[in-house]
Amino acid sequence: TDAVALAEEIQKGEPLMTASCKEHVIHLVRRLQEKLGEKEDHKFYLYKILRAHILPLTNVAFNKSGSRFITGSYDRTCKVWDTASGEELHMLEGHRNVVYAIAFNNPYGDKIATGSFDKTCKLWSTETGKCYHTFRGHSAEIVCLSFNLQSTLVATGSMDTTAKLWDIEKGEEVVTLNGHSAEIIALSFNTTGDRIITGSFDHTVAVWDVSTGRMLHNLTGHRGEISSAQFNWDCSLIVTGSMDKTCMLWNAMTGTHIATLAGHSDEILDVCFDYAGQRIATASADGSARVYNAETRKCIAKLEGHGGEISKICFNPKGNSILTASSDKTARLWDAATGQCLQILEGHSDEIFSCAFNYKGDKIITGSKDNTCRIWH
């Protein structure tokens, strides 16, 4: 794209962009183009193996830079780790049952939320490991949670069929999202933080107004339990994955169904957008993953090679590669444009259920049923 023409186009549609900003915008566009044009064939090598917990792991997550990560476990704790040294910084203790869902409040990373089978969610300081708040109110296990990007709220989804929003500062419940008839197993805020979606075993996804807790849309059409649901970056689209083997695309504003992305021969276990919201990746129990163009809805790549179901999929932030985690004990890196397998991350002795990139895309973490985490650089 011609950077000057693009800057002029942006200026036309954006009153805040006065003439004096134009040079700076051209500079930023060119920097972005350079970044996207950088050819990188980064090979990842095993950096560390951490035997993190005595009992099985449930989840792993990075902070934005990848300098720290957290692990949740059946041993009722969450541990905070220094990525570079592999040193355990804090053990977050206090839950009375499995710590299942965990998250950093990225991009800040100064707080951690843990959701447990003990029906509570706890908020912790990353720096000190001290517990700020315990959120009580769910009547069954908490199985998913998420911070809004503004880091003012944390949302929890539960087997009790409700989701709740909690105020991080005050430490109290803001609103309960009532309306599903079965467990909520996925939830996701949009970028602006005014909407949240919940995916349920009742085969539907609900779109809620965050400030009132009112259900705005009920996305119906799937014929199986929802496994995953996400907004794209500009909040215009929602993608949903289901046990009915399909992935559906929805208009986030109107709640209307745009397309059904078919092709997998077994349950879809995970779906995600790239950071620009232009491509969708799906991971299936059929052992393959697919990449679709969000605009044309065409399948642009098939990622084939895993010997077992793929339970997790994510784009690196730059959007040129994809990471998958499988029950075949490997994680794989793929070229997002061609679907070619770039690298196989081997060494785990059991199913890998979790994988993540840091924001720069130069670190990977994998969590396995073999009770270890592996850090790859």
C-alpha positions as CSV (number, residue, x, y, z in Angstrom):
1,T,0.0,0.0,0.0
2,D,1.1,3.6,-0.7
3,A,1.8,4.9,2.8
4,V,1.0,8.5,1.8
5,A,-2.3,7.7,0.2
6,L,-3.3,5.6,3.2
7,A,-2.4,8.4,5.6
8,E,-4.6,10.8,3.5
9,E,-7.4,8.3,3.6
10,I,-7.2,7.9,7.3
11,Q,-7.2,11.6,7.7
12,K,-10.4,12.0,5.7
13,G,-12.3,9.7,8.0
14,E,-10.7,10.7,11.3
15,P,-11.3,14.3,12.6
16,L,-8.6,13.9,15.3
17,M,-6.0,13.5,12.6
18,T,-5.0,17.1,11.8
19,A,-2.5,18.0,9.0
20,S,0.3,18.2,11.5
21,C,0.0,14.5,12.4
22,K,0.2,13.4,8.8
23,E,4.0,12.9,8.6
24,H,3.9,10.9,11.8
25,V,1.2,8.7,10.5
26,I,3.1,8.1,7.3
27,H,6.1,7.2,9.4
28,L,4.1,4.7,11.5
29,V,2.5,3.1,8.5
30,R,6.0,2.6,7.0
31,R,7.3,1.1,10.2
32,L,4.4,-1.3,10.3
33,Q,5.1,-2.3,6.7
34,E,8.7,-2.9,7.5
35,K,7.7,-5.1,10.5
36,L,5.3,-7.1,8.4
37,G,7.9,-7.5,5.7
38,E,10.6,-8.8,7.9
39,K,11.4,-12.4,6.9
40,E,11.8,-14.5,10.0
41,D,12.5,-18.1,10.1
42,H,12.9,-18.3,13.8
43,K,13.6,-21.8,14.9
44,F,12.4,-22.6,18.4
45,Y,14.6,-24.7,20.7
46,L,13.8,-26.2,24.1
47,Y,15.0,-23.8,26.7
48,K,13.7,-25.3,29.9
49,I,11.6,-28.1,31.3
50,L,9.7,-27.3,34.5
51,R,8.2,-30.0,36.7
52,A,5.7,-27.5,37.9
53,H,3.2,-29.4,40.2
54,I,2.9,-32.8,41.8
55,L,-0.7,-33.2,40.4
56,P,-1.7,-32.5,36.8
57,L,-1.7,-29.1,35.3
58,T,-4.9,-27.4,34.2
59,N,-3.6,-24.4,32.3
60,V,-0.7,-22.2,31.5
61,A,-0.5,-18.5,30.5
62,F,2.1,-15.8,29.7
63,N,2.1,-12.2,30.6
64,K,2.4,-9.9,27.6
65,S,6.2,-9.8,27.3
66,G,6.6,-13.4,28.2
67,S,8.9,-12.5,31.2
68,R,6.6,-14.4,33.5
69,F,4.1,-17.2,33.2
70,I,1.6,-19.0,35.4
71,T,0.5,-22.6,35.9
72,G,-2.8,-23.8,37.4
73,S,-3.1,-27.3,38.9
74,Y,-5.2,-30.0,40.5
75,D,-3.0,-29.4,43.5
76,R,-5.2,-26.4,44.3
77,T,-2.4,-23.8,43.6
78,C,-1.3,-21.5,40.9
79,K,2.4,-20.8,40.5
80,V,4.1,-17.8,39.1
81,W,7.3,-18.4,37.2
82,D,10.2,-16.3,35.9
83,T,10.6,-17.4,32.2
84,A,14.3,-16.6,31.9
85,S,15.5,-18.4,35.0
86,G,12.7,-21.0,35.3
87,E,12.5,-20.0,39.0
88,E,9.2,-20.3,40.9
89,L,8.5,-16.7,42.1
90,H,5.2,-17.3,44.0
91,M,2.9,-20.1,45.0
92,L,-0.7,-18.7,45.1
93,E,-2.3,-20.8,47.8
94,G,-5.8,-20.6,49.3
95,H,-8.2,-22.4,46.9
96,R,-9.9,-25.5,48.4
97,N,-10.1,-27.3,45.1
98,V,-8.7,-27.6,41.6
99,V,-7.4,-24.2,40.2
100,Y,-8.8,-24.5,36.7
101,A,-8.9,-21.2,34.9
102,I,-6.1,-18.7,35.2
103,A,-5.2,-15.3,33.5
104,F,-3.0,-12.3,33.7
105,N,-4.6,-8.9,33.3
106,N,-2.7,-8.3,30.1
107,P,-1.4,-5.9,28.8
108,Y,-0.4,-4.8,32.3
109,G,0.3,-8.2,33.9
110,D,0.4,-6.9,37.5
111,K,-2.6,-9.0,38.5
112,I,-3.6,-12.6,38.2
113,A,-7.1,-14.2,38.4
114,T,-7.6,-17.8,39.4
115,G,-11.0,-19.6,39.0
116,S,-11.5,-22.8,40.9
117,F,-13.7,-25.8,41.4
118,D,-14.2,-24.5,44.9
119,K,-16.7,-22.0,43.2
120,T,-14.6,-18.9,43.9
121,C,-12.3,-16.7,41.9
122,K,-9.3,-15.0,43.5
123,L,-7.4,-11.9,42.5
124,W,-3.7,-11.8,43.2
125,S,-0.7,-9.4,43.0
126,T,1.8,-10.7,40.5
127,E,4.6,-8.8,42.3
128,T,3.9,-10.0,45.9
129,G,1.8,-13.1,45.4
130,K,-0.7,-11.6,47.9
131,C,-4.4,-12.2,47.5
132,Y,-6.4,-9.0,47.0
133,H,-9.9,-10.4,46.8
134,T,-11.9,-13.6,46.9
135,F,-15.0,-13.4,44.7
136,R,-17.8,-15.6,46.1
137,G,-21.3,-16.1,44.6
138,H,-21.2,-18.9,42.1
139,S,-23.0,-22.1,43.2
140,A,-20.8,-24.5,41.1
141,E,-17.3,-24.8,39.6
142,I,-15.7,-21.9,37.8
143,V,-14.4,-23.2,34.5
144,C,-13.4,-20.0,32.5
145,L,-12.5,-16.5,33.3
146,S,-11.2,-13.4,31.5
147,F,-10.2,-9.8,32.3
148,N,-11.4,-6.9,30.1
149,L,-8.5,-5.1,28.3
150,Q,-9.1,-2.1,30.5
151,S,-8.3,-4.2,33.5
152,T,-11.3,-2.9,35.5
153,L,-13.4,-6.1,35.5
154,V,-12.9,-9.9,35.6
155,A,-15.6,-12.2,34.2
156,T,-16.1,-15.7,35.5
157,G,-18.1,-18.5,33.8
158,S,-19.5,-21.4,35.8
159,M,-21.1,-24.8,35.7
160,D,-24.0,-23.1,37.5
161,T,-25.1,-21.7,34.0
162,T,-24.2,-18.1,34.9
163,A,-21.4,-15.7,34.3
164,K,-20.5,-12.9,36.7
165,L,-18.6,-9.7,36.3
166,W,-16.5,-8.5,39.3
167,D,-15.0,-5.1,40.0
168,I,-11.3,-5.5,40.4
169,E,-10.8,-2.4,42.6
170,K,-13.7,-2.8,44.9
171,G,-13.6,-6.5,45.0
172,E,-17.3,-7.0,44.5
173,E,-19.8,-8.4,42.1
174,V,-21.1,-6.0,39.5
175,V,-23.6,-8.1,37.7
176,T,-24.8,-11.7,37.0
177,L,-25.4,-12.8,33.4
178,N,-28.5,-15.0,33.6
179,G,-30.0,-16.7,30.5
180,H,-28.1,-19.9,29.6
181,S,-29.7,-23.3,30.4
182,A,-26.4,-25.2,30.8
183,E,-22.7,-24.7,31.8
184,I,-20.8,-21.7,30.5
185,I,-17.4,-22.9,29.3
186,A,-16.1,-20.0,27.2
187,L,-16.2,-16.2,27.6
188,S,-14.5,-13.3,26.0
189,F,-14.7,-9.5,26.2
190,N,-14.5,-7.4,23.1
191,T,-11.6,-4.9,22.8
192,T,-13.6,-1.9,23.9
193,G,-14.9,-3.7,26.9
194,D,-18.6,-2.8,26.4
195,R,-19.6,-6.3,25.3
196,I,-18.9,-9.9,26.5
197,I,-19.8,-13.2,24.9
198,T,-20.5,-16.4,26.7
199,G,-20.5,-19.9,25.1
200,S,-22.5,-22.7,26.7
201,F,-23.2,-26.4,26.6
202,D,-26.8,-25.3,25.7
203,H,-25.5,-24.9,22.1
204,T,-25.8,-21.1,22.1
205,V,-23.6,-18.1,22.5
206,A,-25.0,-15.0,24.2
207,V,-23.8,-11.4,23.6
208,W,-24.2,-9.2,26.7
209,D,-24.1,-5.5,27.4
210,V,-21.4,-5.2,30.1
211,S,-22.8,-2.1,31.8
212,T,-26.3,-3.4,32.3
213,G,-25.8,-7.2,32.2
214,R,-28.6,-7.4,29.6
215,M,-28.5,-10.1,26.9
216,L,-28.4,-8.3,23.5
217,H,-28.3,-11.3,21.2
218,N,-28.6,-15.0,21.5
219,L,-26.6,-16.7,18.7
220,T,-28.5,-19.9,17.9
221,G,-27.8,-22.3,15.1
222,H,-25.1,-24.7,16.5
223,R,-26.3,-28.3,17.0
224,G,-23.8,-29.2,19.6
225,E,-22.0,-27.8,22.7
226,I,-20.0,-24.7,22.2
227,S,-16.3,-25.2,22.7
228,S,-14.9,-21.7,22.0
229,A,-16.0,-18.2,21.1
230,Q,-14.2,-15.0,20.4
231,F,-14.5,-11.4,19.1
232,N,-12.2,-10.1,16.4
233,W,-10.1,-7.0,17.2
234,D,-12.4,-4.3,15.8
235,C,-15.4,-5.9,17.6
236,S,-17.3,-6.4,14.4
237,L,-17.3,-10.2,14.2
238,I,-17.8,-13.2,16.5
239,V,-16.5,-16.6,15.7
240,T,-17.8,-19.7,17.5
241,G,-16.7,-23.3,17.4
242,S,-18.8,-26.3,18.3
243,M,-18.9,-30.0,18.9
244,D,-21.2,-30.1,15.9
245,K,-18.0,-30.0,13.7
246,T,-18.7,-26.5,12.4
247,C,-17.5,-23.0,13.1
248,M,-19.8,-20.1,12.7
249,L,-19.3,-16.5,11.9
250,W,-21.6,-13.8,13.3
251,N,-22.1,-10.1,13.0
252,A,-21.3,-8.8,16.5
253,M,-23.5,-5.7,16.2
254,T,-26.7,-7.4,15.0
255,G,-26.2,-10.9,16.1
256,T,-27.0,-12.3,12.7
257,H,-25.4,-15.4,11.3
258,I,-23.0,-14.6,8.5
259,A,-21.5,-18.0,7.5
260,T,-20.9,-21.6,8.6
261,L,-17.4,-22.8,8.1
262,A,-17.6,-26.5,7.4
263,G,-15.0,-29.0,6.4
264,H,-13.9,-30.7,9.6
265,S,-14.9,-34.3,10.1
266,D,-15.0,-34.2,13.9
267,E,-15.7,-31.8,16.8
268,I,-14.1,-28.3,16.7
269,L,-12.2,-27.9,20.0
270,D,-10.8,-24.4,19.5
271,V,-11.2,-21.3,17.3
272,C,-9.4,-18.0,17.1
273,F,-8.9,-14.8,15.1
274,D,-5.6,-13.4,14.1
275,Y,-4.8,-10.1,15.8
276,A,-6.0,-8.1,12.7
277,G,-9.3,-10.1,12.7
278,Q,-8.9,-11.1,9.0
279,R,-8.3,-14.8,9.4
280,I,-9.8,-17.5,11.5
281,A,-8.1,-20.7,12.6
282,T,-10.0,-23.8,13.7
283,A,-8.7,-26.8,15.6
284,S,-10.5,-30.1,15.5
285,A,-10.6,-33.6,17.1
286,D,-10.1,-34.9,13.5
287,G,-6.4,-34.0,14.0
288,S,-6.3,-31.2,11.5
289,A,-6.6,-27.4,11.7
290,R,-7.8,-24.9,9.1
291,V,-7.4,-21.3,8.3
292,Y,-10.2,-19.3,6.8
293,N,-10.4,-15.8,5.3
294,A,-12.9,-13.9,7.5
295,E,-14.1,-11.8,4.6
296,T,-14.4,-14.3,1.8
297,R,-15.1,-17.2,4.3
298,K,-12.9,-19.4,2.0
299,C,-10.5,-22.0,3.5
300,I,-7.1,-20.8,2.7
301,A,-5.0,-23.5,4.4
302,K,-5.3,-27.0,5.9
303,L,-2.8,-27.8,8.6
304,E,-2.4,-31.6,8.4
305,G,0.2,-33.8,10.2
306,H,-0.8,-34.2,13.8
307,G,-1.5,-37.8,14.9
308,G,-4.2,-36.9,17.4
309,E,-6.9,-34.3,18.2
310,I,-5.8,-30.6,18.3
311,S,-7.2,-29.0,21.4
312,K,-5.6,-25.5,21.2
313,I,-4.7,-23.2,18.4
314,C,-3.3,-19.6,18.3
315,F,-1.7,-17.2,15.9
316,N,1.5,-15.4,16.8
317,P,0.8,-11.7,17.3
318,K,2.3,-10.9,13.9
319,G,-0.2,-13.3,12.3
320,N,2.3,-15.2,10.0
321,S,2.5,-18.4,12.0
322,I,0.2,-20.6,13.9
323,L,0.8,-22.8,17.0
324,T,-1.2,-26.0,17.7
325,A,-1.2,-28.4,20.7
326,S,-2.2,-32.0,20.3
327,S,-2.9,-35.2,22.1
328,D,-0.1,-36.7,19.9
329,K,2.3,-35.2,22.5
330,T,3.6,-32.6,20.1
331,A,3.0,-28.9,19.4
332,R,3.5,-27.7,15.8
333,L,4.3,-24.4,14.2
334,W,2.7,-23.7,10.8
335,D,3.0,-21.1,8.1
336,A,-0.4,-19.3,8.4
337,A,-0.5,-18.5,4.6
338,T,0.4,-21.8,3.1
339,G,-0.4,-24.3,5.9
340,Q,3.1,-25.8,5.7
341,C,4.4,-27.3,8.9
342,L,7.5,-25.2,9.9
343,Q,8.5,-27.1,13.1
344,I,7.5,-29.9,15.4
345,L,8.1,-29.3,19.1
346,E,8.7,-32.7,20.5
347,G,9.6,-34.1,23.9
348,H,6.5,-34.2,26.0
349,S,5.5,-37.7,27.1
350,D,1.8,-37.1,27.2
351,E,-1.0,-35.0,25.6
352,I,-0.3,-31.2,25.3
353,F,-3.4,-29.3,26.3
354,S,-2.1,-25.7,26.4
355,C,0.2,-23.6,24.3
356,A,0.9,-19.8,24.1
357,F,3.1,-17.2,22.4
358,N,4.4,-14.1,24.2
359,Y,3.6,-10.8,22.4
360,K,6.9,-10.6,20.5
361,G,6.3,-14.1,19.2
362,D,9.8,-15.3,20.2
363,K,8.8,-17.5,23.2
364,I,6.4,-20.4,23.4
365,I,5.1,-22.3,26.4
366,T,3.5,-25.7,26.2
367,G,1.7,-27.5,29.1
368,S,1.2,-31.2,29.1
369,K,-0.5,-34.0,31.0
370,D,3.0,-35.3,31.7
371,N,3.0,-32.6,34.5
372,T,5.6,-30.5,32.9
373,C,5.8,-27.1,31.1
374,R,8.3,-26.6,28.4
375,I,9.6,-23.2,27.5
376,W,10.8,-22.8,23.9
377,H,12.9,-19.9,22.6
